[in-house]
Amino acid sequence: MKCSKCGAQNEDNEMFCNSCGAELYTGENVKEEKKPEKKSGMAFGIGKGKDKKPKKASDDKKTEGKISDKKEAKKLSADERKKKAALRIKLIAGAVAVVIVVVVIIIIAGSIGSSKGSKIADKVPLGRNIDYCIKETGEDFASTSQHKDMKSVANFDYICESDKTMNISGISVPQWAVLVTEDSSRILDTVEYYDFSSLKNGWKGEHSNIRFTKETVSYGMDMKTVNKTIGFTPYYTKKTSDNKSLNCYRYYIVDNDTGTERVFNYYVEFNDVNGTVVNAYDTEINYVNYVLGIK
């Protein structure tokens, strides 16, 4: 160790100079200065990494922007798909609604047509002449039908019929018909109403799982309850001047043993004064003989 004061050489472990006595070690002159380390060329973009430029904050923002744009595009695409799906559902629902409305209109139109004939029949004034009947109902009654087959259906003196025509098993008939007959004094004594629209599915009428009997309806039951009990409206009604009325329900059943269809007319008689049941019975139309017989 060299003395900084006199320049004399001393041992390394000496604290004071042997020549001048100056203090050799203060604890400050032993600190080594550290030289700054050189950074590799890769960090500064030299050597192999010279073509690579350090990332800028703006580059990160651009990348984030692109990702955000993609997300936004996907979101818009999903929203567009939802809108298209909703539009398709609305179109389908609209089409179904139109079909339902058309069906309802057809059903209502059919029921209105049939009920018109029934209302006319209810207005026919039995015990009066045909001129008074025309005035009372506001409808025209003719002596002949526009359908020639009506002559084979029933006897009548005057008829009021629907303008609409139906075809039942090849027979052309009006949708409904009101028939009246006169007695010898030319006074109306009977009115009959045929609802041919009730046979739109065939001349055999409505299908039933059971055969109706006298016990199907009860004595004193009103007409509305009878129709509800049977499950369908009458095909034919008749009123007479002696305050009696008759409903006829056309229906068929399938014989469980033979599989043959059996067709019936089920009759219910009412007292016209209070409109309640007084009797019930049926007749079977010999379906086999009707189709296959020669008589």
C-alpha positions, 0 to 999 in steps of 0.5 A: 500500500502506498502512502498518499502523503509521502509516497512511502511503500507500506504493507497491505495490512498497515493502517499508518505509514511507517515513514510519516505516520499518516493514516493509510486506511479510512474505509472510503478508498476501498470502494470499487467503481463499477463500470456500466455494463454494455447492453447486447446489440439485440436489445438495441436492434443490432446484429440479427435483430437489427430489422426488428423495431421496438414496439410503439404504444400506437401499435398496441392501440392499433392491434386492440382496435382491430380486435375491437372491430372484429368483436363489433362485427361479430356482434352486429352479425349476431344481431342481424341474424336475430333480426332475420329470425324474428322476421321469419317468425313474424311472417310465419305467424302472420301466415298462420293467422291468415289461414285461421281467419279464413277458416273461421270466416268459412265456418261463420259463413256456413253457420250464418247461412244455416241459421238464416233458414232456421230463423225463417222457419221460426217466423212462419205464422202457422194458422195464416195464409201464404201471403201473410207468411211472406209479409211476416218473414220478409222472404219469397216463397215459391211453389216450385224449387230450383232443384228438381230433386227436392220433389223427391225429398218431401211434399210441400205447397211452397218453398223458401230455399238458400241461394247456395247449392250443395252436392250430397252423394251426387244430389243437388240441393240448396244449403237449407230449405223451408217448406210449408203445406196448406190445409184444405182452407189454404191455411198453413198447417205445417212448416219443415226445415231442412239443414242440408249443410249438416250432411256436408260430410255425407248423407249418413250424417254425423258419426257417433260412438253410441246408438241413441235411445229413448233414454238418451234424453230426458222428459222435460229437457229443453232443445238446447240441452238436447242438442248438447247431449247429442253433440250436433244439431238436427238435420230436420225440424218440423212444426205443426199447428197443434203446438208440436215440433219434431227434431230429426238427427241423422247419424251412423255408427259402426257395428263392432261385430261386423264392421258394417255402418248402421245409419239412423234417424233419431227423433225427439218430439217437443211440446211447442208451448214450453219447448220441452221433450215429450218423446224420443225414438229412432228408425234405422235406414237399411244401409245394406239394402239401400246400397246393394238391394234392388227394391 
